[in-house]
Amino acid sequence: MTQATLDALARAVGACLKAAGGVLATAESCTGGWVAQAVTSVAGSSQWFDRGFVTYSNDAKQEMLGVSGETLARHGAVSEEAAREMALGALARSRADVVLAVTGVAGPAGGTAAKPVGMVCFAWARRGGAPRTETRRFNGDREQVRRESVAAALQGVLRCLEG
């Protein structure tokens, strides 16, 4: 995944949001704000991007997005359940119409048999709609996993806007 591809995805997200009169917010863990950086690199993004939450720690997920301690204890931070709650929390705490959430194990350490390095969970939600979640597995080093996660998050926003 090249930077040019990420830039093109960010521009496409912006064009779709602008055409729909929509606004985006992000809730990020393993990508550390990279999705927000990608979309705000597009000139005019202030018309369609509201805010980004970088919630790397479990405490931040709970405090800033309202992810429940029970969800984190039962499913872990790297789970579709946590991603769903992150997305819903971002929707509730922003002016956005569309949100994305991403949480995963970027590596090189931190993986387990059940949640290996490269496992990333996503959620996308629109105001008034049910969230959609997905788990992906990416190969490569930390940067490659994070870069692929940013691309998948943006592609998911495009699918969310189309659907």
Solvent accessible surface area in square Angstrom, and as a share of the most:
residue,aa,sasa,rsa
1,M,81,0.36
2,T,82,0.48
3,Q,81,0.36
4,A,72,0.56
5,T,54,0.31
6,L,0,0.00
7,D,41,0.21
8,A,45,0.35
9,L,22,0.11
10,A,0,0.00
11,R,133,0.48
12,A,38,0.29
13,V,0,0.00
14,G,3,0.03
15,A,64,0.49
16,C,49,0.29
17,L,0,0.00
18,K,122,0.52
19,A,94,0.73
20,A,70,0.54
21,G,63,0.61
22,G,8,0.08
23,V,38,0.22
24,L,0,0.00
25,A,0,0.00
26,T,0,0.00
27,A,0,0.00
28,E,1,0.00
29,S,8,0.05
30,C,6,0.03
31,T,0,0.00
32,G,39,0.37
33,G,13,0.12
34,W,37,0.13
35,V,0,0.00
36,A,18,0.14
37,Q,99,0.44
38,A,1,0.01
39,V,0,0.00
40,T,71,0.41
41,S,66,0.43
42,V,27,0.16
43,A,102,0.79
44,G,37,0.36
45,S,10,0.06
46,S,105,0.68
47,Q,112,0.50
48,W,7,0.02
49,F,29,0.12
50,D,43,0.22
51,R,80,0.29
52,G,36,0.34
53,F,20,0.08
54,V,70,0.40
55,T,0,0.00
56,Y,130,0.49
57,S,59,0.38
58,N,71,0.36
59,D,91,0.47
60,A,20,0.16
61,K,1,0.01
62,Q,69,0.31
63,E,136,0.61
64,M,84,0.38
65,L,2,0.01
66,G,39,0.37
67,V,3,0.02
68,S,46,0.30
69,G,35,0.34
70,E,110,0.49
71,T,14,0.08
72,L,17,0.09
73,A,92,0.71
74,R,169,0.62
75,H,67,0.30
76,G,21,0.20
77,A,24,0.18
78,V,21,0.12
79,S,8,0.05
80,E,54,0.24
81,E,61,0.27
82,A,0,0.00
83,A,0,0.00
84,R,86,0.31
85,E,48,0.22
86,M,0,0.00
87,A,0,0.00
88,L,74,0.37
89,G,4,0.04
90,A,0,0.00
91,L,15,0.07
92,A,78,0.60
93,R,102,0.37
94,S,15,0.10
95,R,182,0.67
96,A,0,0.00
97,D,50,0.26
98,V,1,0.00
99,V,0,0.00
100,L,0,0.00
101,A,0,0.00
102,V,0,0.00
103,T,1,0.01
104,G,14,0.14
105,V,17,0.10
106,A,5,0.04
107,G,4,0.03
108,P,122,0.76
109,A,80,0.62
110,G,63,0.61
111,G,33,0.32
112,T,84,0.49
113,A,113,0.87
114,A,77,0.60
115,K,54,0.23
116,P,43,0.27
117,V,55,0.32
118,G,1,0.01
119,M,19,0.08
120,V,0,0.00
121,C,1,0.00
122,F,0,0.00
123,A,0,0.00
124,W,3,0.01
125,A,1,0.01
126,R,90,0.33
127,R,121,0.44
128,G,90,0.86
129,G,42,0.40
130,A,93,0.72
131,P,35,0.22
132,R,91,0.33
133,T,28,0.16
134,E,41,0.19
135,T,51,0.29
136,R,89,0.32
137,R,152,0.56
138,F,18,0.07
139,N,140,0.72
140,G,45,0.43
141,D,87,0.45
142,R,93,0.34
143,E,89,0.40
144,Q,94,0.42
145,V,0,0.00
146,R,57,0.21
147,R,44,0.16
148,E,48,0.22
149,S,0,0.00
150,V,0,0.00
151,A,1,0.01
152,A,2,0.02
153,A,0,0.00
154,L,0,0.00
155,Q,63,0.28
156,G,0,0.00
157,V,0,0.00
158,L,28,0.14
159,R,100,0.36
160,C,21,0.12
161,L,28,0.14
162,E,139,0.62
163,G,94,0.91
